[in-house]
Amino acid sequence: MENLLIRKAERQDLPVIMELLKELDLEGDEAMSLEEVHRLFNRISQYPDYHIYLATKGGEPVGTYALLIMDKLEHGGVPSGIVDSVAVASDRRGKGIGKALMQHAKDTCQEKGCYKIMLSSNKTRTDAHRFYEALGYEQHGISYSLNITE
């Protein structure tokens, strides 16, 4: 995609990343202070292969995602990638930005020698499911979660 730059996010990008993530309208997602966001970003930055990426077009933030490259004890120690928090500005959806973000994740995983990429999606986000399936992702297994906070 012409003029689209995808790069690792930096501390100063956090306010615009948080605005992009708000557009996901996740149920039960509580707003954090910028101080809390900075603290978490610093913690994430300590992981060896966990990065948040920001996509800009003409200098304007248009999308974000996170990618964790996870070492594995099985599969001969070959890592896998976990994509999370994919968000595209609502006024930019359907223009190839999400596809470019997912291609960037795939390329990064291939460079790191991953054997697969995984992601999960809220069961109510049917548009996202169609998007991932159009990119060749297949539903695999069953995902479970347990809310352990009251």
C-alpha positions in Angstrom: 0.0 0.0 0.0 1.5 3.3 -1.1 2.6 5.8 1.6 1.8 3.4 4.4 4.5 3.1 7.0 4.4 0.3 9.6 6.9 0.6 12.4 7.5 -0.3 16.0 5.6 2.0 18.3 7.4 4.4 20.6 6.4 5.9 23.9 5.2 9.1 22.2 2.8 7.1 20.0 0.8 5.7 22.9 -2.0 8.4 23.0 -2.8 7.8 19.3 -2.6 4.0 19.7 -5.0 4.2 22.6 -7.4 6.2 20.5 -7.2 3.6 17.8 -7.9 0.8 20.3 -10.9 2.7 21.6 -12.5 2.2 18.2 -12.7 -1.5 18.8 -15.4 -0.7 21.4 -14.5 -3.7 23.5 -17.1 -4.6 26.2 -15.8 -4.1 29.7 -12.7 -2.3 28.5 -11.9 0.4 31.0 -9.9 3.5 30.1 -6.4 3.7 31.7 -4.5 6.8 32.5 -1.6 7.7 30.3 0.7 7.0 33.2 -0.7 3.4 33.4 -0.3 3.0 29.6 3.3 4.2 29.8 4.0 1.7 32.6 2.5 -1.2 30.7 4.4 -0.1 27.5 7.7 -0.1 29.5 6.9 -3.6 30.7 6.0 -4.9 27.3 9.2 -3.5 26.0 11.1 -5.8 28.4 9.9 -8.9 26.5 12.4 -10.1 24.0 10.0 -10.4 21.0 6.8 -8.5 21.9 6.1 -5.3 20.0 3.3 -2.9 19.3 3.3 -1.6 15.8 1.8 1.7 14.5 0.8 2.2 10.9 0.8 5.8 9.5 -0.3 7.1 6.1 1.0 10.6 5.2 2.1 10.9 8.8 -1.4 10.3 10.1 -1.9 7.2 12.5 -4.3 4.8 10.8 -3.8 1.4 12.4 -2.0 -0.6 15.1 -1.4 -4.2 16.2 0.7 -6.1 18.7 2.8 -9.2 17.9 4.4 -11.6 20.3 6.9 -14.2 19.0 6.6 -17.0 21.5 9.3 -19.6 21.9 8.0 -23.2 22.1 9.2 -26.3 23.8 7.3 -28.4 21.3 7.7 -28.4 17.5 11.4 -28.7 17.8 11.7 -25.3 19.5 10.3 -23.5 16.5 8.5 -20.3 17.6 5.0 -19.2 16.8 3.5 -15.7 16.5 0.5 -14.3 18.3 -1.3 -11.3 16.8 -3.4 -9.2 19.1 -5.1 -5.8 19.3 -5.5 -5.2 15.6 -7.3 -1.9 15.0 -7.8 0.3 12.0 -9.2 3.8 12.2 -13.0 3.5 11.4 -12.8 6.0 8.6 -10.0 4.0 7.0 -11.5 0.5 7.1 -11.9 -1.3 3.8 -8.9 0.4 2.2 -6.3 -2.3 2.7 -4.7 -1.1 5.9 -5.8 -4.1 8.0 -4.5 -6.4 5.2 -1.2 -4.5 5.2 -0.9 -4.9 9.0 -1.6 -8.6 8.8 0.9 -9.0 6.0 3.5 -7.2 8.1 2.8 -9.6 11.0 3.2 -12.6 8.6 6.4 -11.2 7.2 7.8 -10.6 10.7 6.9 -14.1 11.8 8.5 -15.6 8.7 11.7 -13.6 9.4 11.7 -14.9 12.9 11.2 -18.5 11.7 7.7 -19.0 13.1 5.8 -22.1 12.0 2.4 -20.5 12.5 0.5 -17.3 13.4 -2.4 -17.3 15.8 -5.0 -14.8 16.9 -8.2 -14.8 18.7 -11.2 -12.7 18.0 -14.3 -11.9 20.1 -17.1 -14.2 18.9 -19.4 -11.1 18.3 -16.9 -9.5 15.8 -18.2 -11.2 12.7 -16.8 -8.6 10.4 -13.3 -9.3 11.8 -13.9 -13.0 11.3 -14.7 -12.5 7.6 -11.7 -10.3 7.3 -9.3 -12.9 8.8 -10.9 -15.7 6.7 -10.5 -13.7 3.5 -6.7 -13.5 4.4 -6.6 -17.3 4.6 -6.8 -17.7 8.4 -8.9 -20.7 9.4 -10.7 -21.3 12.6 -8.6 -23.7 14.6 -9.5 -25.3 17.9 -11.6 -23.7 20.5 -10.5 -20.7 22.6 -11.5 -20.6 26.3 -11.2 -17.8 28.8 -11.9 -17.5 32.5 -12.5 -14.1 34.0 -10.7 -14.2 37.4 -11.5 -10.6 38.5 -14.6 -9.7 40.4 
